[in-house]
Amino acid sequence: MPFYDIDSEDVRCGRGAARSGPGTKTAEVFAGDEVGFVVGRSAMEPLEPHIIYHPGPGQVYLSRSPTPNIKDYTGDGDWFKIFYAGPRDDSWWLTRDQTGMNFTLPASTPPGQYLLRVEHLYVRYPLGTTQFYIACAQIEVLQGGSVKGPVKEPGKEHMVRFPGAYEVSDPGIAVPEYMYEWPNQGLLEYKPPGPPLWTG
């Protein structure tokens, strides 16, 4: 279901995620692996296959757990962006009609336990009405897979915290009317909210 309150702690991983996290399994993945999220069905959405049908971009973030057990981490630390899916062209979003988002973890990601956060924005013109669809997974990043790279740390310029990373008036959240009205226009002008992308 859509989420609007970017000043809430739930903007980290979605409603109630901090309570459900301790019962969630942790996936082991290698730095350089392709991973992804698939669209789930909401209680009011019977259509199959379940697709991203709202116009807007997708973004993915990582936050390394400061504790030895990811199940104790609520995401109140630093986050850095590792993936952005914006416009395909001036009138169509890359995420539109997709069943999820696949992306590659940077090969130089430092090993450790992380929260992996995905968000899709249904960007809208009236101020304060852009919808966020957010979820997290618990992962342990390992080195030594088929794609190898030197370990690097994201710079301070890549780090943000949730809440606090976004403002409701950011140009990637409060978009011009022509980016919202159907058919969309001018999407190549879009500037995503948040920090610059970290690619390793």
C-alpha positions as CSV (number, residue, x, y, z in Angstrom):
1,M,0.0,0.0,0.0
2,P,1.3,3.5,-0.7
3,F,3.3,5.3,1.9
4,Y,3.5,9.1,2.1
5,D,5.2,10.2,5.4
6,I,8.9,10.6,4.5
7,D,9.5,12.0,8.0
8,S,8.5,8.7,9.7
9,E,10.9,6.0,10.7
10,D,8.9,3.6,8.6
11,V,10.3,5.3,5.5
12,R,13.4,3.1,6.2
13,C,11.9,-0.3,5.4
14,G,8.1,0.1,5.3
15,R,5.3,-0.1,7.9
16,G,6.1,-2.4,10.8
17,A,9.4,-3.6,9.4
18,A,11.4,-3.0,12.6
19,R,9.0,-5.3,14.4
20,S,9.0,-8.1,11.8
21,G,12.8,-7.9,11.1
22,P,13.9,-10.3,14.0
23,G,11.8,-13.1,12.4
24,T,13.2,-12.6,8.9
25,K,15.9,-14.9,7.4
26,T,19.1,-13.4,6.1
27,A,20.2,-14.2,2.6
28,E,23.9,-14.8,1.8
29,V,25.0,-13.1,-1.5
30,F,28.3,-12.4,-3.1
31,A,29.5,-8.9,-3.9
32,G,28.9,-8.6,-7.7
33,D,25.9,-10.9,-7.7
34,E,22.6,-10.0,-9.4
35,V,19.7,-9.9,-6.9
36,G,16.2,-8.4,-6.9
37,F,12.8,-7.8,-5.5
38,V,9.5,-9.0,-7.0
39,V,6.1,-7.2,-6.7
40,G,3.8,-8.7,-4.1
41,R,0.0,-8.6,-4.2
42,S,-1.7,-6.2,-1.8
43,A,-5.0,-7.1,-0.3
44,M,-6.8,-4.9,-2.8
45,E,-4.9,-6.0,-5.9
46,P,-6.0,-9.3,-7.5
47,L,-4.4,-8.8,-10.9
48,E,-1.7,-11.3,-12.0
49,P,1.0,-11.0,-12.8
50,H,1.7,-8.4,-10.2
51,I,3.4,-5.5,-11.9
52,I,4.7,-2.0,-11.2
53,Y,2.0,0.0,-12.9
54,H,2.4,3.5,-11.3
55,P,4.7,5.8,-13.3
56,G,8.0,6.6,-11.6
57,P,11.5,5.5,-10.8
58,G,13.0,2.8,-8.6
59,Q,16.0,3.0,-6.3
60,V,17.9,0.6,-4.1
61,Y,20.0,1.4,-1.0
62,L,22.3,-0.6,1.4
63,S,22.9,0.0,5.1
64,R,25.6,-2.0,6.9
65,S,24.6,-3.2,10.3
66,P,26.7,-1.8,13.2
67,T,25.8,-4.8,15.3
68,P,27.0,-8.4,14.7
69,N,23.4,-9.6,14.3
70,I,21.4,-7.9,11.5
71,K,18.2,-8.9,13.3
72,D,18.9,-6.3,15.9
73,Y,19.4,-3.5,13.4
74,T,16.5,-1.2,12.6
75,G,18.1,0.9,9.8
76,D,18.8,4.0,11.9
77,G,22.4,4.2,10.5
78,D,23.8,5.4,7.2
79,W,22.5,4.3,3.8
80,F,24.0,4.6,0.4
81,K,22.4,4.2,-3.0
82,I,23.5,1.4,-5.3
83,F,20.9,1.3,-8.1
84,Y,18.6,3.7,-9.9
85,A,16.1,2.9,-12.6
86,G,14.8,6.1,-14.1
87,P,13.3,7.0,-17.5
88,R,13.7,4.7,-20.5
89,D,13.0,7.7,-22.7
90,D,11.2,11.0,-22.5
91,S,7.8,9.4,-21.9
92,W,8.3,6.0,-20.3
93,W,9.8,4.8,-17.0
94,L,12.1,1.7,-17.0
95,T,10.1,0.2,-14.1
96,R,6.7,0.5,-15.8
97,D,4.9,-2.8,-16.2
98,Q,7.8,-4.8,-14.7
99,T,7.3,-7.6,-12.2
100,G,10.1,-6.4,-10.0
101,M,13.6,-4.8,-10.1
102,N,16.8,-6.7,-10.6
103,F,20.2,-5.1,-10.0
104,T,23.8,-6.0,-9.3
105,L,25.5,-5.4,-6.0
106,P,28.7,-3.5,-6.6
107,A,31.6,-6.0,-6.7
108,S,33.6,-3.8,-4.3
109,T,30.9,-3.8,-1.6
110,P,32.6,-4.4,1.8
111,P,31.6,-7.8,3.3
112,G,29.2,-7.7,6.2
113,Q,25.5,-7.8,7.1
114,Y,23.2,-5.2,5.5
115,L,19.7,-4.1,5.1
116,L,18.9,-3.9,1.4
117,R,16.2,-1.4,0.7
118,V,14.1,-1.0,-2.4
119,E,11.8,1.8,-3.2
120,H,9.5,2.7,-6.0
121,L,8.1,6.2,-6.3
122,Y,4.8,7.0,-8.0
123,V,5.8,10.6,-8.7
124,R,2.9,13.0,-8.6
125,Y,2.3,16.7,-9.2
126,P,0.4,17.9,-6.2
127,L,2.8,18.6,-3.3
128,G,2.8,15.9,-0.7
129,T,1.0,13.3,-2.8
130,T,3.9,11.3,-4.3
131,Q,3.5,7.6,-3.2
132,F,6.4,5.5,-1.9
133,Y,6.5,1.7,-2.1
134,I,9.2,0.4,0.2
135,A,10.6,-2.9,1.4
136,C,13.8,-4.3,2.9
137,A,15.7,-7.6,3.0
138,Q,18.4,-8.8,5.3
139,I,21.5,-9.9,3.5
140,E,25.1,-10.9,4.3
141,V,27.5,-9.8,1.6
142,L,30.4,-12.2,1.0
143,Q,33.5,-11.8,-1.1
144,G,34.9,-14.4,-3.4
145,G,32.1,-14.9,-6.0
146,S,32.6,-15.1,-9.8
147,V,32.8,-11.3,-10.0
148,K,35.7,-9.9,-7.9
149,G,36.8,-6.4,-7.1
150,P,38.8,-4.6,-4.5
151,V,36.8,-3.7,-1.4
152,K,35.9,0.0,-1.2
153,E,34.0,2.1,1.3
154,P,31.3,4.6,0.1
155,G,32.3,8.2,0.7
156,K,30.5,10.6,3.0
157,E,28.9,12.2,0.0
158,H,27.0,9.0,-0.7
159,M,25.7,8.6,2.9
160,V,22.2,9.6,4.0
161,R,19.8,8.6,6.8
162,F,16.1,7.8,6.8
163,P,14.2,9.9,7.7
164,G,16.1,12.9,6.6
165,A,17.3,11.9,3.1
166,Y,14.4,13.5,1.3
167,E,12.3,16.6,1.5
168,V,8.7,16.7,0.2
169,S,9.7,19.6,-2.0
170,D,12.7,17.8,-3.6
171,P,12.4,18.0,-7.5
172,G,12.4,14.2,-7.7
173,I,9.4,14.0,-5.4
174,A,7.4,17.1,-6.3
175,V,7.5,16.7,-10.0
176,P,6.1,19.1,-12.7
177,E,2.6,18.4,-13.9
178,Y,3.7,17.2,-17.3
179,M,5.7,14.4,-15.7
180,Y,2.6,13.2,-13.8
181,E,-0.2,13.7,-16.3
182,W,-0.7,10.8,-18.8
183,P,0.9,10.4,-21.2
184,N,4.1,11.5,-19.3
185,Q,6.5,14.0,-20.9
186,G,9.9,15.4,-20.1
187,L,11.1,12.4,-18.1
188,L,14.7,12.8,-19.2
189,E,14.8,16.0,-17.1
190,Y,14.0,14.0,-14.0
191,K,16.4,14.3,-11.0
192,P,16.1,11.5,-8.5
193,P,16.0,12.3,-4.8
194,G,18.7,11.2,-2.5
195,P,22.5,11.0,-2.7
196,P,24.6,10.3,-5.8
197,L,24.8,6.7,-6.9
198,W,27.6,4.6,-5.4
199,T,29.0,2.1,-8.0
200,G,32.0,0.9,-6.1
